[in-house]
Structure formats: structure tokens, C-alpha cells
Amino acid sequence: MSSRFFGAILVFIRSFLFLGVFLFAGCASVNDPNPRDPWEPMNRKIFSVNDSVDKAVVKPVAVAYKDYTPEVVQKGINNFFGNLRDVWSAINSALQLKGGDTVDGTMRVVVNSTVGVLGLIDVATPLKIKKHKEDFGKTLGHWGVPTGPYLVLPFFGPSDLRDASGFVFDIKFNPTSQSIKKVAVRNTLYGINAIDTRKGYLGLEDSLDAIALDRYSFVRDAYLQRRLYEIYDGNPPDQENDDEK
């Protein structure tokens, strides 16, 4: 996939988040809507398009990447992007005033960026330096910003209004965006990261089809449950109500 393709995807996402969602939301209605998913008709359409694009383009590329790229190269790529994610996780840990997690994240980046040769080798994990996954959506949730309606993003999949807003910051201020100014190189890295991430989900489709009568509802409910667990750092309330995150 060309860097222009991924650049176009990112531009479309930004436009969708700031304009499209509000235009489509007024037209979305169902007879018995899930209270967390008032935009279900729109979301289902985007889910269907995402699924079609994945089957036609993304999944075949991910399969080829898995089958024909040497395993050591795949591991190095995964570690490299994992190290970049650790940078952003450490920043968001600091924004959430999580001192210990901030120290862990910073130590991981320092160790893997130096001893681990720019993050290509994960040295921090064998040293038992904990990895914490944080993003700006979690930071917004930490400070009490409501979840908002469930939202399926073009290409990127399940989200909600808060996480979609945070996702804009994740893209804009992540280390790749900040350190690499050449658009072609940056978008190529985004594309490689996307394929590497998609590779990690290969094989799950058969299991999902086997256990889910409605794939859309299953993915939505699984996302919302997992995200609630993450926002509360593994200790969610018994039941999320309108006054909670």
C-alpha cells in the first residue's frame, strides 16, 4: 500500500470525526436502539464497509506479510512500534498522574531505545520492566470525560466518541508524527504498523463466526466491556451508569 493511501485514510478519519459523525447522527434511528449505540444504523454500514475492505485488501496483505516476511524481521518491526507506543503510554501515564507507570514506561523506552537498538529488540520485558498501555482516550476518561455513544471508525473499527476524540491526539502527537516530518515516510510507517497489527488478529475470524450470531453486536459489546475494564485499570464498577465514565 502506498503512503498516499494511508495519508488519505488519515485525512478522511479527521474529517469524519469533526464533521461527518454529527451529520449522520441525526439520521440514525432504529426501532429498539441499544442505549450505548444510538448511531447503530450508521455504525453497521461502516462496520460492513470495514469488513469488506479488510477481506479484500488488508487481510490478504497481512497474510502475505506473515507468510513471506522472516520471523526475525516481523519480531523486530513489532518491537520497534511497541517501543514507540511505550513513549506515548508513558506520556499519558504522566497526564493521569500515575507515577509508577510513568517511571516504568520511561525506563522501557530508555532501555529498548539504547540497549535494544532503537527498540528493535525488547530488552525491557526480560528485565521485568512492566509495560502499560495508555492512550489519550484513557487520559480523558481518567479525568471524567464521559464515554459518549459507541462509534465505528472507517478503517480503524470499534471506538466511542471520547476515544475517537482521543484518537485524533494519539495520531497527532505520537512519536512517529512528531519525529518524522516527511509525509511519505511517516505514512509508510503507519501502513507497516497497521499490517503488523492486523497480523496479530489473523485466525480470530473463524472463532468469531463460530460463537457470534451477530458479529457486529458481539464486537461492539466486547469492545465496550474491554474498554471499561481498561479505563478503570482492571477494577470497573459493577455497572456503568450515566454518571460514570
FIKOLZA-1660 file (N, C-alpha, C; in steps of 0.1 Angstrom, whole numbers, plus 5000, padded with zeros to 4 digits):
% residues 245
   i   px   py   pz ch aa at
   1 5008 4988 5000  A  M  N
   1 5000 5000 5000  A  M CA
   1 5009 5012 5000  A  M  C
   2 5005 5022 4992  A  S  N
   2 5013 5034 4991  A  S CA
   2 5011 5044 5003  A  S  C
   3 5021 5052 5005  A  S  N
   3 5020 5062 5016  A  S CA
   3 5008 5072 5013  A  S  C
   4 5005 5074 5000  A  R  N
   4 4994 5083 4997  A  R CA
   4 4980 5077 5002  A  R  C
   5 4980 5063 5001  A  F  N
   5 4967 5057 5005  A  F CA
   5 4965 5059 5020  A  F  C
   6 4976 5057 5028  A  F  N
   6 4974 5058 5043  A  F CA
   6 4972 5073 5046  A  F  C
   7 4979 5082 5039  A  G  N
   7 4976 5096 5041  A  G CA
   7 4962 5100 5039  A  G  C
   8 4956 5094 5028  A  A  N
   8 4942 5097 5025  A  A CA
   8 4933 5092 5036  A  A  C
   9 4936 5080 5041  A  I  N
   9 4928 5074 5052  A  I CA
   9 4928 5083 5064  A  I  C
  10 4940 5088 5068  A  L  N
  10 4941 5097 5080  A  L CA
  10 4933 5110 5078  A  L  C
  11 4934 5116 5066  A  V  N
  11 4926 5128 5063  A  V CA
  11 4911 5125 5064  A  V  C
  12 4907 5114 5059  A  F  N
  12 4893 5110 5059  A  F CA
  12 4888 5108 5074  A  F  C
  13 4897 5102 5082  A  I  N
  13 4893 5100 5096  A  I CA
  13 4891 5113 5103  A  I  C
  14 4900 5122 5101  A  R  N
  14 4899 5135 5108  A  R CA
  14 4886 5142 5104  A  R  C
  15 4884 5142 5091  A  S  N
  15 4872 5149 5086  A  S CA
  15 4859 5142 5091  A  S  C
  16 4859 5129 5092  A  F  N
  16 4848 5122 5097  A  F CA
  16 4845 5125 5111  A  F  C
  17 4856 5126 5119  A  L  N
  17 4854 5128 5134  A  L CA
  17 4848 5142 5136  A  L  C
  18 4853 5152 5129  A  F  N
  18 4849 5165 5132  A  F CA
  18 4836 5170 5125  A  F  C
  19 4833 5163 5114  A  L  N
  19 4821 5168 5107  A  L CA
  19 4810 5156 5105  A  L  C
  20 4815 5145 5099  A  G  N
  20 4806 5135 5094  A  G CA
  20 4797 5129 5105  A  G  C
  21 4803 5127 5117  A  V  N
  21 4796 5120 5127  A  V CA
  21 4783 5128 5131  A  V  C
  22 4784 5141 5132  A  F  N
  22 4773 5149 5136  A  F CA
  22 4762 5150 5125  A  F  C
  23 4767 5149 5112  A  L  N
  23 4757 5150 5102  A  L CA
  23 4749 5137 5101  A  L  C
  24 4756 5125 5102  A  F  N
  24 4750 5112 5101  A  F CA
  24 4741 5109 5114  A  F  C
  25 4746 5114 5125  A  A  N
  25 4739 5110 5137  A  A CA
  25 4724 5114 5137  A  A  C
  26 4721 5125 5131  A  G  N
  26 4707 5130 5131  A  G CA
  26 4698 5121 5123  A  G  C
  27 4704 5113 5114  A  C  N
  27 4696 5105 5105  A  C CA
  27 4695 5090 5110  A  C  C
  28 4703 5087 5120  A  A  N
  28 4704 5073 5125  A  A CA
  28 4693 5070 5135  A  A  C
  29 4685 5060 5132  A  S  N
  29 4675 5056 5141  A  S CA
  29 4672 5041 5139  A  S  C
  30 4668 5034 5150  A  V  N
  30 4664 5020 5150  A  V CA
  30 4651 5019 5159  A  V  C
  31 4644 5009 5157  A  N  N
  31 4632 5007 5165  A  N CA
  31 4635 5005 5180  A  N  C
  32 4645 4997 5183  A  D  N
  32 4648 4994 5197  A  D CA
  32 4663 4996 5199  A  D  C
  33 4668 5008 5199  A  P  N
  33 4683 5010 5199  A  P CA
  33 4689 5007 5212  A  P  C
  34 4701 5002 5211  A  N  N
  34 4709 5000 5223  A  N CA
  34 4713 5014 5228  A  N  C
  35 4711 5016 5241  A  P  N
  35 4713 5030 5247  A  P CA
  35 4728 5034 5245  A  P  C
  36 4737 5025 5244  A  R  N
  36 4751 5029 5242  A  R CA
  36 4754 5031 5227  A  R  C
  37 4745 5027 5218  A  D  N
  37 4747 5027 5204  A  D CA
  37 4736 5033 5196  A  D  C
  38 4734 5046 5199  A  P  N
  38 4722 5053 5192  A  P CA
  38 4725 5055 5177  A  P  C
  39 4737 5054 5173  A  W  N
  39 4740 5056 5158  A  W CA
  39 4742 5042 5151  A  W  C
  40 4735 5032 5156  A  E  N
  40 4737 5018 5151  A  E CA
  40 4736 5017 5136  A  E  C
  41 4726 5023 5130  A  P  N
  41 4725 5021 5115  A  P CA
  41 4737 5026 5108  A  P  C
  42 4742 5038 5111  A  M  N
  42 4754 5043 5105  A  M CA
  42 4766 5034 5109  A  M  C
  43 4767 5030 5121  A  N  N
  43 4778 5021 5126  A  N CA
  43 4779 5008 5118  A  N  C
  44 4767 5002 5117  A  R  N
  44 4766 4989 5110  A  R CA
  44 4771 4991 5095  A  R  C
  45 4767 5002 5089  A  K  N
  45 4772 5004 5075  A  K CA
  45 4787 5005 5074  A  K  C
  46 4793 5013 5083  A  I  N
  46 4807 5014 5084  A  I CA
  46 4814 5001 5087  A  I  C
  47 4808 4994 5097  A  F  N
  47 4813 4981 5100  A  F CA
  47 4814 4971 5088  A  F  C
  48 4803 4972 5080  A  S  N
  48 4802 4963 5068  A  S CA
  48 4813 4967 5058  A  S  C
  49 4815 4980 5056  A  V  N
  49 4825 4985 5047  A  V CA
  49 4839 4981 5051  A  V  C
  50 4841 4983 5064  A  N  N
  50 4854 4979 5070  A  N CA
  50 4857 4965 5068  A  N  C
  51 4847 4956 5070  A  D  N
  51 4848 4942 5069  A  D CA
  51 4851 4938 5054  A  D  C
  52 4845 4945 5045  A  S  N
  52 4847 4942 5031  A  S CA
  52 4861 4946 5027  A  S  C
  53 4866 4958 5031  A  V  N
  53 4879 4963 5028  A  V CA
  53 4890 4954 5034  A  V  C
  54 4887 4949 5046  A  D  N
  54 4896 4940 5053  A  D CA
  54 4898 4927 5046  A  D  C
  55 4886 4921 5041  A  K  N
  55 4887 4908 5034  A  K CA
  55 4893 4910 5021  A  K  C
  56 4891 4921 5014  A  A  N
  56 4896 4923 5000  A  A CA
  56 4911 4927 5000  A  A  C
  57 4915 4935 5010  A  V  N
  57 4928 4941 5009  A  V CA
  57 4937 4939 5021  A  V  C
  58 4932 4943 5033  A  V  N
  58 4941 4943 5045  A  V CA
  58 4945 4929 5049  A  V  C
  59 4935 4920 5050  A  K  N
  59 4938 4906 5055  A  K CA
  59 4948 4899 5045  A  K  C
  60 4945 4900 5032  A  P  N
  60 4955 4893 5023  A  P CA
  60 4969 4898 5024  A  P  C
  61 4970 4912 5026  A  V  N
  61 4984 4917 5028  A  V CA
  61 4990 4912 5041  A  V  C
  62 4982 4912 5051  A  A  N
  62 4987 4907 5064  A  A CA
  62 4991 4892 5064  A  A  C
  63 4983 4884 5056  A  V  N
  63 4987 4870 5054  A  V CA
  63 5000 4869 5047  A  V  C
  64 5001 4876 5036  A  A  N
  64 5014 4876 5029  A  A CA
  64 5026 4881 5037  A  A  C
  65 5023 4891 5045  A  Y  N
  65 5034 4896 5054  A  Y CA
  65 5038 4885 5064  A  Y  C
  66 5028 4878 5069  A  K  N
  66 5031 4867 5079  A  K CA
  66 5038 4856 5073  A  K  C
  67 5034 4852 5060  A  D  N
  67 5039 4840 5054  A  D CA
  67 5053 4842 5048  A  D  C
  68 5056 4854 5043  A  Y  N
  68 5068 4856 5035  A  Y CA
  68 5078 4866 5041  A  Y  C
  69 5075 4872 5052  A  T  N
  69 5085 4880 5059  A  T CA
  69 5092 4872 5070  A  T  C
  70 5105 4872 5070  A  P  N
  70 5112 4864 5080  A  P CA
  70 5107 4868 5094  A  P  C
  71 5106 4857 5102  A  E  N
  71 5101 4859 5116  A  E CA
  71 5109 4869 5124  A  E  C
  72 5122 4869 5122  A  V  N
  72 5130 4878 5130  A  V CA
  72 5127 4893 5126  A  V  C
  73 5124 4895 5113  A  V  N
  73 5121 4908 5108  A  V CA
  73 5107 4912 5114  A  V  C
  74 5098 4903 5114  A  Q  N
  74 5084 4906 5120  A  Q CA
  74 5086 4910 5135  A  Q  C
  75 5094 4902 5142  A  K  N
  75 5096 4905 5156  A  K CA
  75 5102 4918 5158  A  K  C
  76 5112 4922 5150  A  G  N
  76 5118 4935 5151  A  G CA
  76 5109 4946 5148  A  G  C
  77 5101 4945 5138  A  I  N
  77 5091 4955 5135  A  I CA
  77 5081 4957 5146  A  I  C
  78 5076 4945 5152  A  N  N
  78 5066 4946 5163  A  N CA
  78 5072 4953 5175  A  N  C
  79 5085 4950 5178  A  N  N
  79 5092 4956 5189  A  N CA
  79 5094 4971 5187  A  N  C
  80 5097 4974 5175  A  F  N
  80 5100 4988 5171  A  F CA
  80 5088 4997 5174  A  F  C
  81 5076 4993 5169  A  F  N
  81 5064 5000 5171  A  F CA
  81 5059 4999 5185  A  F  C
  82 5062 4988 5192  A  G  N
  82 5059 4987 5206  A  G CA
  82 5066 4997 5214  A  G  C
  83 5079 5000 5210  A  N  N
  83 5087 5009 5217  A  N CA
  83 5081 5024 5215  A  N  C
  84 5077 5027 5203  A  L  N
  84 5070 5040 5201  A  L CA
  84 5058 5041 5209  A  L  C
  85 5050 5030 5210  A  R  N
  85 5038 5031 5218  A  R CA
  85 5041 5033 5233  A  R  C
  86 5052 5028 5237  A  D  N
  86 5056 5030 5251  A  D CA
  86 5059 5044 5254  A  D  C
  87 5064 5052 5244  A  V  N
  87 5067 5066 5246  A  V CA
  87 5054 5073 5249  A  V  C
  88 5044 5071 5240  A  W  N
  88 5031 5077 5242  A  W CA
  88 5024 5072 5255  A  W  C
  89 5025 5060 5258  A  S  N
  89 5019 5054 5270  A  S CA
  89 5025 5061 5282  A  S  C
  90 5038 5063 5282  A  A  N
  90 5045 5070 5294  A  A CA
  90 5040 5084 5295  A  A  C
  91 5038 5091 5284  A  I  N
  91 5033 5105 5284  A  I CA
  91 5019 5105 5290  A  I  C
  92 5010 5096 5286  A  N  N
  92 4997 5095 5291  A  N CA
  92 4996 5091 5305  A  N  C
  93 5005 5082 5309  A  S  N
  93 5006 5078 5323  A  S CA
  93 5009 5091 5332  A  S  C
  94 5018 5099 5327  A  A  N
  94 5021 5111 5334  A  A CA
  94 5009 5121 5335  A  A  C
  95 5002 5122 5324  A  L  N
  95 4990 5130 5323  A  L CA
  95 4979 5125 5333  A  L  C
  96 4979 5112 5336  A  Q  N
  96 4970 5106 5345  A  Q CA
  96 4975 5106 5359  A  Q  C
  97 4987 5112 5361  A  L  N
  97 4994 5112 5374  A  L CA
  97 4997 5098 5380  A  L  C
  98 5000 5089 5371  A  K  N
  98 5004 5075 5375  A  K CA
  98 5019 5075 5376  A  K  C
  99 5024 5078 5388  A  G  N
  99 5039 5079 5389  A  G CA
  99 5047 5067 5386  A  G  C
 100 5042 5056 5391  A  G  N
 100 5049 5043 5389  A  G CA
 100 5049 5039 5375  A  G  C
 101 5037 5040 5368  A  D  N
 101 5036 5036 5354  A  D CA
 101 5044 5045 5345  A  D  C
 102 5045 5058 5349  A  T  N
 102 5053 5067 5341  A  T CA
 102 5068 5063 5342  A  T  C
 103 5072 5059 5354  A  V  N
 103 5086 5055 5355  A  V CA
 103 5089 5042 5347  A  V  C
 104 5079 5033 5348  A  D  N
 104 5081 5020 5340  A  D CA
 104 5082 5023 5325  A  D  C
 105 5073 5031 5320  A  G  N
 105 5072 5034 5306  A  G CA
 105 5085 5041 5302  A  G  C
 106 5089 5051 5310  A  T  N
 106 5102 5058 5306  A  T CA
 106 5114 5049 5306  A  T  C
 107 5115 5040 5316  A  M  N
 107 5126 5031 5317  A  M CA
 107 5126 5021 5305  A  M  C
 108 5114 5017 5301  A  R  N
 108 5113 5008 5289  A  R CA
 108 5118 5014 5277  A  R  C
 109 5114 5027 5275  A  V  N
 109 5118 5034 5263  A  V CA
 109 5133 5036 5263  A  V  C
 110 5139 5040 5274  A  V  N
 110 5153 5043 5275  A  V CA
 110 5161 5030 5273  A  V  C
 111 5157 5019 5279  A  V  N
 111 5164 5006 5278  A  V CA
 111 5163 5001 5263  A  V  C
 112 5151 5001 5258  A  N  N
 112 5149 4995 5245  A  N CA
 112 5154 5003 5234  A  N  C
 113 5155 5017 5236  A  S  N
 113 5160 5026 5226  A  S CA
 113 5175 5026 5225  A  S  C
 114 5181 5021 5236  A  T  N
 114 5196 5021 5236  A  T CA
 114 5201 5007 5235  A  T  C
 115 5200 4999 5245  A  V  N
 115 5205 4985 5245  A  V CA
 115 5197 4977 5235  A  V  C
 116 5184 4980 5233  A  G  N
 116 5176 4973 5223  A  G CA
 116 5177 4978 5209  A  G  C
 117 5186 4987 5206  A  V  N
 117 5189 4992 5193  A  V CA
 117 5176 4998 5186  A  V  C
 118 5173 5010 5191  A  L  N
 118 5161 5017 5186  A  L CA
 118 5148 5010 5188  A  L  C
 119 5148 5001 5198  A  G  N
 119 5135 4994 5200  A  G CA
 119 5133 4981 5192  A  G  C
 120 5143 4978 5184  A  L  N
 120 5142 4965 5175  A  L CA
 120 5142 4953 5184  A  L  C
 121 5148 4954 5196  A  I  N
 121 5149 4942 5205  A  I CA
 121 5143 4947 5218  A  I  C
 122 5134 4938 5223  A  D  N
 122 5127 4942 5236  A  D CA
 122 5136 4936 5247  A  D  C
 123 5144 4945 5253  A  V  N
 123 5152 4941 5264  A  V CA
 123 5145 4943 5277  A  V  C
 124 5136 4953 5277  A  A  N
 124 5129 4957 5290  A  A CA
 124 5120 4946 5296  A  A  C
 125 5114 4938 5287  A  T  N
 125 5105 4927 5292  A  T CA
 125 5112 4917 5300  A  T  C
 126 5123 4911 5294  A  P  N
 126 5131 4901 5302  A  P CA
 126 5136 4907 5315  A  P  C
 127 5138 4921 5316  A  L  N
 127 5143 4927 5328  A  L CA
 127 5131 4930 5337  A  L  C
 128 5119 4925 5334  A  K  N
 128 5107 4926 5342  A  K CA
 128 5103 4941 5344  A  K  C
 129 5106 4949 5334  A  I  N
 129 5100 4963 5335  A  I CA
 129 5086 4963 5329  A  I  C
 130 5077 4966 5337  A  K  N
 130 5063 4964 5332  A  K CA
 130 5059 4973 5321  A  K  C
 131 5050 4968 5312  A  K  N
 131 5045 4975 5301  A  K CA
 131 5031 4980 5304  A  K  C
 132 5028 4992 5302  A  H  N
 132 5015 4998 5305  A  H CA
 132 5010 5004 5292  A  H  C
 133 4998 5000 5288  A  K  N
 133 4992 5005 5276  A  K CA
 133 4982 5017 5279  A  K  C
 134 4986 5029 5275  A  E  N
 134 4978 5041 5278  A  E CA
 134 4976 5049 5265  A  E  C
 135 4966 5056 5264  A  D  N
 135 4963 5065 5252  A  D CA
 135 4955 5077 5257  A  D  C
 136 4953 5086 5248  A  F  N
 136 4947 5099 5252  A  F CA
 136 4932 5097 5256  A  F  C
 137 4926 5087 5250  A  G  N
 137 4912 5083 5253  A  G CA
 137 4911 5079 5268  A  G  C
 138 4921 5071 5272  A  K  N
 138 4921 5067 5286  A  K CA
 138 4924 5079 5295  A  K  C
 139 4932 5088 5291  A  T  N
 139 4935 5100 5298  A  T CA
 139 4922 5109 5300  A  T  C
 140 4915 5110 5289  A  L  N
 140 4902 5118 5290  A  L CA
 140 4893 5111 5300  A  L  C
 141 4892 5098 5299  A  G  N
 141 4884 5090 5308  A  G CA
 141 4888 5092 5323  A  G  C
 142 4901 5092 5325  A  H  N
 142 4906 5093 5338  A  H CA
 142 4902 5106 5345  A  H  C
 143 4901 5117 5337  A  W  N
 143 4897 5130 5342  A  W CA
 143 4882 5132 5340  A  W  C
 144 4874 5122 5338  A  G  N
 144 4860 5123 5339  A  G CA
 144 4852 5126 5327  A  G  C
 145 4859 5126 5315  A  V  N
 145 4851 5128 5303  A  V CA
 145 4842 5116 5300  A  V  C
 146 4830 5118 5298  A  P  N
 146 4820 5107 5295  A  P CA
 146 4824 5099 5283  A  P  C
 147 4820 5087 5283  A  T  N
 147 4823 5078 5271  A  T CA
 147 4817 5083 5258  A  T  C
 148 4804 5087 5259  A  G  N
 148 4797 5091 5247  A  G CA
 148 4792 5078 5240  A  G  C
 149 4785 5080 5229  A  P  N
 149 4780 5069 5221  A  P CA
 149 4791 5060 5215  A  P  C
 150 4787 5048 5213  A  Y  N
 150 4796 5039 5205  A  Y CA
 150 4797 5044 5191  A  Y  C
 151 4809 5042 5185  A  L  N
 151 4812 5047 5172  A  L CA
 151 4822 5038 5165  A  L  C
 152 4818 5034 5153  A  V  N
 152 4827 5026 5144  A  V CA
 152 4834 5036 5135  A  V  C
 153 4848 5036 5135  A  L  N
 153 4855 5044 5127  A  L CA
 153 4859 5038 5114  A  L  C
 154 4858 5045 5103  A  P  N
 154 4863 5039 5090  A  P CA
 154 4877 5034 5091  A  P  C
 155 4879 5022 5087  A  F  N
 155 4892 5015 5086  A  F CA
 155 4897 5011 5100  A  F  C
 156 4895 5020 5111  A  F  N
 156 4901 5017 5124  A  F CA
 156 4892 5009 5133  A  F  C
 157 4879 5008 5130  A  G  N
 157 4870 5000 5137  A  G CA
 157 4864 5005 5150  A  G  C
 158 4861 4996 5160  A  P  N
 158 4853 5000 5172  A  P CA
 158 4860 5011 5180  A  P  C
 159 4851 5020 5184  A  S  N
 159 4856 5031 5193  A  S CA
 159 4843 5037 5200  A  S  C
 160 4845 5048 5206  A  D  N
 160 4833 5056 5211  A  D CA
 160 4837 5071 5209  A  D  C
 161 4828 5080 5212  A  L  N
 161 4830 5094 5209  A  L CA
 161 4842 5099 5217  A  L  C
 162 4844 5095 5229  A  R  N
 162 4855 5100 5237  A  R CA
 162 4868 5095 5231  A  R  C
 163 4869 5081 5228  A  D  N
 163 4881 5075 5223  A  D CA
 163 4884 5080 5209  A  D  C
 164 4874 5083 5201  A  A  N
 164 4876 5088 5188  A  A CA
 164 4883 5102 5189  A  A  C
 165 4878 5110 5198  A  S  N
 165 4884 5123 5200  A  S CA
 165 4898 5122 5205  A  S  C
 166 4901 5113 5214  A  G  N
 166 4914 5110 5219  A  G CA
 166 4923 5105 5208  A  G  C
 167 4917 5097 5199  A  F  N
 167 4925 5091 5188  A  F CA
 167 4931 5102 5179  A  F  C
 168 4924 5113 5177  A  V  N
 168 4930 5124 5170  A  V CA
 168 4943 5129 5176  A  V  C
 169 4943 5130 5189  A  F  N
 169 4955 5133 5196  A  F CA
 169 4966 5122 5196  A  F  C
 170 4961 5110 5196  A  D  N
 170 4971 5099 5195  A  D CA
 170 4978 5099 5182  A  D  C
 171 4971 5103 5171  A  I  N
 171 4977 5104 5158  A  I CA
 171 4986 5116 5157  A  I  C
 172 4981 5127 5162  A  K  N
 172 4988 5140 5160  A  K CA
 172 5001 5141 5168  A  K  C
 173 5000 5135 5180  A  F  N
 173 5012 5138 5190  A  F CA
 173 5020 5125 5193  A  F  C
 174 5017 5114 5186  A  N  N
 174 5025 5102 5188  A  N CA
 174 5039 5104 5183  A  N  C
 175 5049 5097 5187  A  P  N
 175 5063 5099 5184  A  P CA
 175 5066 5099 5168  A  P  C
 176 5058 5090 5161  A  T  N
 176 5060 5089 5147  A  T CA
 176 5057 5103 5140  A  T  C
 177 5045 5108 5144  A  S  N
 177 5041 5121 5138  A  S CA
 177 5050 5132 5142  A  S  C
 178 5055 5132 5154  A  Q  N
 178 5063 5143 5159  A  Q CA
 178 5078 5143 5154  A  Q  C
 179 5083 5131 5152  A  S  N
 179 5097 5130 5149  A  S CA
 179 5100 5128 5134  A  S  C
 180 5090 5124 5126  A  I  N
 180 5092 5121 5112  A  I CA
 180 5083 5131 5104  A  I  C
 181 5089 5141 5098  A  K  N
 181 5082 5152 5092  A  K CA
 181 5079 5149 5077  A  K  C
 182 5087 5139 5071  A  K  N
 182 5085 5136 5057  A  K CA
 182 5072 5127 5056  A  K  C
 183 5062 5133 5049  A  V  N
 183 5049 5126 5049  A  V CA
 183 5049 5112 5044  A  V  C
 184 5056 5110 5033  A  A  N
 184 5057 5097 5026  A  A CA
 184 5063 5087 5036  A  A  C
 185 5073 5090 5043  A  V  N
 185 5080 5081 5052  A  V CA
 185 5070 5078 5064  A  V  C
 186 5064 5089 5069  A  R  N
 186 5055 5087 5081  A  R CA
 186 5043 5078 5077  A  R  C
 187 5037 5081 5066  A  N  N
 187 5026 5073 5062  A  N CA
 187 5029 5058 5059  A  N  C
 188 5041 5056 5054  A  T  N
 188 5046 5042 5051  A  T CA
 188 5047 5035 5065  A  T  C
 189 5053 5042 5075  A  L  N
 189 5054 5036 5088  A  L CA
 189 5040 5033 5094  A  L  C
 190 5031 5042 5092  A  Y  N
 190 5017 5039 5097  A  Y CA
 190 5012 5027 5090  A  Y  C
 191 5014 5025 5077  A  G  N
 191 5009 5014 5069  A  G CA
 191 5015 5001 5074  A  G  C
 192 5029 5001 5077  A  I  N
 192 5035 4989 5082  A  I CA
 192 5030 4985 5095  A  I  C
 193 5028 4995 5104  A  N  N
 193 5023 4993 5117  A  N CA
 193 5009 4987 5116  A  N  C
 194 5000 4992 5107  A  A  N
 194 4987 4986 5106  A  A CA
 194 4987 4972 5101  A  A  C
 195 4996 4968 5092  A  I  N
 195 4997 4955 5087  A  I CA
 195 5002 4945 5098  A  I  C
 196 5012 4950 5106  A  D  N
 196 5017 4942 5117  A  D CA
 196 5007 4940 5127  A  D  C
 197 4999 4951 5130  A  T  N
 197 4988 4949 5140  A  T CA
 197 4977 4939 5135  A  T  C
 198 4974 4940 5122  A  R  N
 198 4964 4931 5116  A  R CA
 198 4968 4917 5117  A  R  C
 199 4981 4915 5115  A  K  N
 199 4987 4901 5115  A  K CA
 199 4983 4895 5129  A  K  C
 200 4983 4903 5139  A  G  N
 200 4981 4897 5153  A  G CA
 200 4967 4892 5155  A  G  C
 201 4958 4896 5146  A  Y  N
 201 4944 4891 5147  A  Y CA
 201 4940 4880 5137  A  Y  C
 202 4950 4876 5129  A  L  N
 202 4947 4865 5120  A  L CA
 202 4943 4852 5127  A  L  C
 203 4933 4846 5122  A  G  N
 203 4928 4834 5128  A  G CA
 203 4916 4836 5137  A  G  C
 204 4914 4848 5141  A  L  N
 204 4903 4851 5150  A  L CA
 204 4889 4851 5143  A  L  C
 205 4889 4853 5130  A  E  N
 205 4876 4854 5123  A  E CA
 205 4868 4841 5124  A  E  C
 206 4874 4829 5123  A  D  N
 206 4867 4817 5124  A  D CA
 206 4861 4815 5138  A  D  C
 207 4868 4819 5148  A  S  N
 207 4863 4818 5162  A  S CA
 207 4851 4827 5164  A  S  C
 208 4853 4839 5158  A  L  N
 208 4842 4849 5160  A  L CA
 208 4830 4845 5153  A  L  C
 209 4831 4839 5141  A  D  N
 209 4819 4835 5133  A  D CA
 209 4813 4823 5140  A  D  C
 210 4821 4815 5147  A  A  N
 210 4815 4803 5153  A  A CA
 210 4807 4806 5166  A  A  C
 211 4811 4817 5173  A  I  N
 211 4804 4820 5186  A  I CA
 211 4794 4832 5185  A  I  C
 212 4794 4839 5174  A  A  N
 212 4786 4851 5173  A  A CA
 212 4775 4850 5163  A  A  C
 213 4763 4851 5167  A  L  N
 213 4752 4851 5157  A  L CA
 213 4752 4864 5150  A  L  C
 214 4755 4875 5157  A  D  N
 214 4756 4888 5151  A  D CA
 214 4770 4894 5154  A  D  C
 215 4778 4894 5144  A  R  N
 215 4792 4898 5146  A  R CA
 215 4793 4912 5150  A  R  C
 216 4785 4921 5145  A  Y  N
 216 4785 4935 5148  A  Y CA
 216 4783 4937 5163  A  Y  C
 217 4772 4931 5168  A  S  N
 217 4768 4932 5183  A  S CA
 217 4779 4926 5192  A  S  C
 218 4785 4915 5187  A  F  N
 218 4795 4908 5195  A  F CA
 218 4807 4917 5197  A  F  C
 219 4812 4923 5185  A  V  N
 219 4824 4931 5185  A  V CA
 219 4821 4944 5194  A  V  C
 220 4809 4950 5192  A  R  N
 220 4806 4962 5200  A  R CA
 220 4806 4959 5214  A  R  C
 221 4799 4949 5219  A  D  N
 221 4798 4946 5233  A  D CA
 221 4812 4942 5239  A  D  C
 222 4820 4935 5231  A  A  N
 222 4833 4931 5236  A  A CA
 222 4842 4943 5237  A  A  C
 223 4841 4952 5228  A  Y  N
 223 4849 4965 5228  A  Y CA
 223 4845 4973 5241  A  Y  C
 224 4832 4975 5243  A  L  N
 224 4828 4984 5254  A  L CA
 224 4832 4978 5267  A  L  C
 225 4831 4964 5268  A  Q  N
 225 4834 4958 5281  A  Q CA
 225 4849 4959 5283  A  Q  C
 226 4857 4956 5273  A  R  N
 226 4872 4957 5274  A  R CA
 226 4876 4971 5278  A  R  C
 227 4870 4981 5271  A  R  N
 227 4874 4995 5273  A  R CA
 227 4871 5000 5287  A  R  C
 228 4859 4995 5292  A  L  N
 228 4855 4999 5306  A  L CA
 228 4865 4993 5315  A  L  C
 229 4870 4981 5313  A  Y  N
 229 4880 4974 5321  A  Y CA
 229 4893 4982 5321  A  Y  C
 230 4897 4987 5309  A  E  N
 230 4909 4994 5308  A  E CA
 230 4909 5008 5314  A  E  C
 231 4897 5015 5313  A  I  N
 231 4896 5028 5318  A  I CA
 231 4898 5028 5333  A  I  C
 232 4892 5018 5340  A  Y  N
 232 4893 5016 5354  A  Y CA
 232 4905 5008 5359  A  Y  C
 233 4915 5006 5350  A  D  N
 233 4927 4998 5353  A  D CA
 233 4924 4985 5360  A  D  C
 234 4914 4978 5354  A  G  N
 234 4911 4964 5358  A  G CA
 234 4901 4963 5370  A  G  C
 235 4896 4975 5375  A  N  N
 235 4887 4975 5386  A  N CA
 235 4875 4983 5383  A  N  C
 236 4867 4979 5373  A  P  N
 236 4855 4987 5369  A  P CA
 236 4844 4985 5379  A  P  C
 237 4835 4995 5379  A  P  N
 237 4823 4994 5388  A  P CA
 237 4814 4983 5384  A  P  C
 238 4805 4978 5393  A  D  N
 238 4796 4967 5389  A  D CA
 238 4788 4970 5377  A  D  C
 239 4784 4983 5376  A  Q  N
 239 4776 4986 5364  A  Q CA
 239 4778 5001 5361  A  Q  C
 240 4781 5003 5348  A  E  N
 240 4784 5017 5344  A  E CA
 240 4771 5024 5341  A  E  C
 241 4769 5036 5348  A  N  N
 241 4757 5043 5346  A  N CA
 241 4760 5057 5339  A  N  C
 242 4750 5065 5338  A  D  N
 242 4752 5077 5330  A  D CA
 242 4761 5087 5337  A  D  C
 243 4763 5086 5350  A  D  N
 243 4772 5095 5357  A  D CA
 243 4786 5090 5357  A  D  C
 244 4789 5078 5352  A  E  N
 244 4802 5073 5353  A  E CA
 244 4809 5075 5340  A  E  C
 245 4822 5071 5340  A  K  N
 245 4830 5072 5328  A  K CA
 245 4825 5063 5317  A  K  C
% end
